[in-house]
Amino acid sequence: MIKGNAIVGQSGGPTSVINSSLAGVMSAVAKYDHIENLYGMHFGVEGFMNEDLWDLSAQSDSVIEGLRTTPSSALGSTRHKVCTEDFPRILEVLKKFNIRYFFLIGGNDTMDTIHRIEEYCSSSGYELYGVGIPKTVDNDLYGTDHTPGFASAARYNALSVQQAGALARDMKKVDQFVVYQTIGRDAGWLAAATVMAKHHADDGPHLIYCPERVFDGDKFLKDAKKCIEKYGWVSVVVSEGLKYADGSPVSAAEDSDKFGNTEFGAMGGASVGMSVHRILSKKLGLRGEFQITESLIMSAIDRAIPEDLQRAFDCGEKAVDLAAQGKSAVMVTVERVESDGMITFQYGTAPLSSVAVRAKSMPDDYINEEGNFVTDKFLDYIKPLIPELPRYTRLEEKYVEI
């Protein structure tokens, strides 16, 4: 293998476990003599082109260990969309610092960035080994059972819906509904995961709406009324990317990001949670509230799952192992293995060409026919990822008798 330096960067929104993947990379490079130094991109590819690089080989063991339980993106992130004009500069910096091993931790757009840089270097005769490390709370990356960061964000959502549901249930004589909005531009994995909050039939969530299905306002009102008639209140979970049949966003969002994606959430100044709240309050004349955690679920280390943190670390290590052994143009994947009724996970790879840009939607049979909740198949998928949520005590209905 060619001798040279390695570089790692973090892109897009963070997760609560993304720094654990960074720690995995930092830990693994020491195993290979042909990887001389590890550098870090300060603010991703944007910083890289400005030669804003940090010496990660000079970091202490305590820093590496501490990163494993540190939220947000320690290197700083970017949403810069690499364009054709950037490639000569990227190659110039790679050559200047003799970088031969290239790692990015990120989602769909990040995998596209690695794929295009690796292809450009190959066509230019520059030997570079590029490996992607999966990250996204959305869980919408192709080729992997799930992404590091998803399970912890899903648990955050489920806990929030569970606790907000207890509040709404006990306040139903005042407020008859609560709407919880979660991230989920094209895929409803995070919204669907809130089903883990449900232990009793009357527990929230009662209704879950994912962007894989068209949102029908009239049908939604009927669904909500049924729940209110049955329980006295309704808990509704919505993905930020919900759309009507004509393709218009329920959030009424109009802005787009640099990658051409509609800014559904707070970044775009629009809210599906607020829109659904208005439907309920205006059409049914009820009082209620909406809750939007937005990016909080991306960096809540206090709600991170230990197995998720470990899996993120392992993916970082695996990426270095692959590149050091001559593998390139791949992303590390997590694979589900079922044996004797037990679910375990192992690591594999997927070609960057099949992962880049595309979004992995929830399978149709994970959403019920009504389009307002999940199925048992989804429960089978999610249960191995999220430990059972706490069960809170209820007063027994023992009435006073005279």
Summary of the structure (lengths in Angstrom):
residues: 402
radius of gyration: 22.8
end to end distance: 86.6
largest distance: 91.0
contacts: 1418
relative contact order: 0.17
helix: 40%
strand: 19%
